[in-house]
């Protein structure tokens, strides 16, 4: 991401980075038992105990993408989590993440991906 200073990232490259981002957070949440809100906690201020997400090592590329994602609308963040972090088919992930339907999830996912492309 940072190497592409004057070049806007394309959707294929973004989705590849999002897959790596999702795999990282899925592993951290399942292995370490972090709550599903751990991604947003990285940017919350305030005190916390040593089980909070800011106390884990996050690779630079994942950290940078997480920062961009944290600026999106909550529905966009949920859609990205449903697609890239939750290891289930989209129908199941949509229900699990509180969307009315798979179509609703797809709408917010497209909006999130467009938002990330324009922000990067």
Buried (B, 14 or more C-beta within 10 A) or exposed (E): BEEEEEEEBEEEBBEEBBEBBBBBBBEBBEEEEBEBEBBBBBEEEEEEEEEBBEEEEBEEBBEBBBEBBBEBEEBBBBBBBBBBBBEEEBEEBBBBBEBEEBEBBBBBBEBBBEBBBEEB
